[in-house]
Amino acid sequence: MCSACRKPRVRERKLPLSRHLSFREKQIAQLVCRAKLNKEIAYELCLTEGTIKEYLNRIFRKLEVKNRTQLAIWALRNLEAGPRPSPAFVHRECPTPRLNIQTISEAM
């Protein structure tokens, strides 16, 4: 609080982020355009839902948009056909260790 005028002090803004999106940010923007949920985007890109939220917050700040609808409109206007996630990358299963009864019994 500013003691003289009793109003909150205005914070100095950091330098604005570049409006250039990284390859991953473009992938996420494309998936948002396809009305994918955070959970679906995370599954397709083998990331966590929290990571997707972080990417979206960063994209919103970079592009100065407030929600997914504005992001989708921006992406439709500014992102051409590329860089859509390739089907080989998007639809592969995330590598997860799989254990079966035989593996466990052999380890003992």
KAVENCOR-V944975 format. One record per residue. N is the residue number from 1. RES is the residue in three letters. SS is DSSP state (A for helix, B for strand, O for the rest). PHI is phi in whole degrees, -180 to 180 (999 if undefined). OMEGA is omega in degrees with one decimal (999 if undefined). Layout:
n->N res->RES ss->SS phi->PHI omega->OMEGA
n->N res->RES ss->SS phi->PHI omega->OMEGA
//
This chain:
n->1 res->MET ss->O phi->999 omega->175.0
n->2 res->CYS ss->O phi->-79 omega->-175.7
n->3 res->SER ss->O phi->-68 omega->-177.9
n->4 res->ALA ss->O phi->-75 omega->-176.0
n->5 res->CYS ss->O phi->-114 omega->177.5
n->6 res->ARG ss->O phi->59 omega->176.6
n->7 res->LYS ss->O phi->-118 omega->177.3
n->8 res->PRO ss->O phi->-61 omega->177.1
n->9 res->ARG ss->O phi->-72 omega->178.3
n->10 res->VAL ss->O phi->-85 omega->178.9
n->11 res->ARG ss->O phi->-75 omega->173.9
n->12 res->GLU ss->O phi->-74 omega->-179.6
n->13 res->ARG ss->O phi->-79 omega->173.8
n->14 res->LYS ss->O phi->-69 omega->177.1
n->15 res->LEU ss->O phi->-58 omega->-178.9
n->16 res->PRO ss->O phi->-64 omega->178.0
n->17 res->LEU ss->O phi->-72 omega->175.6
n->18 res->SER ss->O phi->-64 omega->179.0
n->19 res->ARG ss->O phi->-80 omega->178.1
n->20 res->HIS ss->O phi->-75 omega->178.4
n->21 res->LEU ss->O phi->-95 omega->175.6
n->22 res->SER ss->O phi->-73 omega->178.9
n->23 res->PHE ss->A phi->-57 omega->-178.9
n->24 res->ARG ss->A phi->-64 omega->178.6
n->25 res->GLU ss->A phi->-63 omega->176.6
n->26 res->LYS ss->A phi->-66 omega->177.2
n->27 res->GLN ss->A phi->-60 omega->-178.3
n->28 res->ILE ss->A phi->-65 omega->177.8
n->29 res->ALA ss->A phi->-61 omega->178.1
n->30 res->GLN ss->A phi->-63 omega->-179.9
n->31 res->LEU ss->A phi->-70 omega->174.3
n->32 res->VAL ss->A phi->-64 omega->176.8
n->33 res->CYS ss->A phi->-61 omega->178.9
n->34 res->ARG ss->O phi->-89 omega->176.0
n->35 res->ALA ss->O phi->62 omega->177.4
n->36 res->LYS ss->O phi->-79 omega->174.3
n->37 res->LEU ss->O phi->-79 omega->178.3
n->38 res->ASN ss->A phi->-55 omega->-179.2
n->39 res->LYS ss->A phi->-63 omega->180.0
n->40 res->GLU ss->A phi->-69 omega->177.9
n->41 res->ILE ss->A phi->-62 omega->179.9
n->42 res->ALA ss->A phi->-60 omega->-179.5
n->43 res->TYR ss->A phi->-65 omega->-177.4
n->44 res->GLU ss->A phi->-66 omega->-178.0
n->45 res->LEU ss->A phi->-100 omega->-179.4
n->46 res->CYS ss->O phi->54 omega->176.0
n->47 res->LEU ss->O phi->-124 omega->175.8
n->48 res->THR ss->O phi->-87 omega->178.4
n->49 res->GLU ss->A phi->-63 omega->177.3
n->50 res->GLY ss->A phi->-63 omega->177.9
n->51 res->THR ss->A phi->-65 omega->178.3
n->52 res->ILE ss->A phi->-63 omega->178.7
n->53 res->LYS ss->A phi->-62 omega->178.1
n->54 res->GLU ss->A phi->-63 omega->177.2
n->55 res->TYR ss->A phi->-60 omega->-178.8
n->56 res->LEU ss->A phi->-63 omega->177.7
n->57 res->ASN ss->A phi->-61 omega->179.2
n->58 res->ARG ss->A phi->-65 omega->178.2
n->59 res->ILE ss->A phi->-63 omega->179.4
n->60 res->PHE ss->A phi->-58 omega->179.2
n->61 res->ARG ss->A phi->-67 omega->-178.7
n->62 res->LYS ss->A phi->-60 omega->-173.6
n->63 res->LEU ss->A phi->-93 omega->-178.1
n->64 res->GLU ss->O phi->57 omega->173.8
n->65 res->VAL ss->O phi->-110 omega->-174.0
n->66 res->LYS ss->O phi->-106 omega->-177.0
n->67 res->ASN ss->O phi->-154 omega->-176.3
n->68 res->ARG ss->A phi->-65 omega->-179.9
n->69 res->THR ss->A phi->-64 omega->177.9
n->70 res->GLN ss->A phi->-64 omega->177.2
n->71 res->LEU ss->A phi->-63 omega->-179.4
n->72 res->ALA ss->A phi->-63 omega->178.4
n->73 res->ILE ss->A phi->-63 omega->178.5
n->74 res->TRP ss->A phi->-59 omega->-177.1
n->75 res->ALA ss->A phi->-64 omega->178.8
n->76 res->LEU ss->A phi->-63 omega->-179.3
n->77 res->ARG ss->A phi->-80 omega->-169.5
n->78 res->ASN ss->A phi->-112 omega->178.8
n->79 res->LEU ss->O phi->-103 omega->178.3
n->80 res->GLU ss->O phi->-82 omega->-175.8
n->81 res->ALA ss->O phi->-59 omega->-179.8
n->82 res->GLY ss->O phi->-94 omega->-21.3
n->83 res->PRO ss->O phi->-89 omega->176.4
n->84 res->ARG ss->O phi->-70 omega->178.4
n->85 res->PRO ss->O phi->-60 omega->-178.5
n->86 res->SER ss->O phi->-71 omega->-178.9
n->87 res->PRO ss->A phi->-57 omega->-179.8
n->88 res->ALA ss->A phi->-65 omega->-178.8
n->89 res->PHE ss->A phi->-80 omega->-172.6
n->90 res->VAL ss->A phi->-71 omega->-171.0
n->91 res->HIS ss->O phi->-97 omega->177.2
n->92 res->ARG ss->O phi->-77 omega->177.7
n->93 res->GLU ss->O phi->-79 omega->176.5
n->94 res->CYS ss->O phi->-68 omega->-179.8
n->95 res->PRO ss->O phi->-70 omega->176.5
n->96 res->THR ss->O phi->-128 omega->178.6
n->97 res->PRO ss->O phi->-67 omega->179.9
n->98 res->ARG ss->O phi->-116 omega->178.1
n->99 res->LEU ss->O phi->-111 omega->173.2
n->100 res->ASN ss->O phi->-127 omega->-176.5
n->101 res->ILE ss->A phi->-58 omega->-177.4
n->102 res->GLN ss->A phi->-64 omega->-179.9
n->103 res->THR ss->A phi->-62 omega->-178.5
n->104 res->ILE ss->A phi->-67 omega->-177.9
n->105 res->SER ss->A phi->-68 omega->177.2
n->106 res->GLU ss->A phi->-67 omega->-178.7
n->107 res->ALA ss->A phi->-71 omega->-177.4
n->108 res->MET ss->O phi->-86 omega->999
//
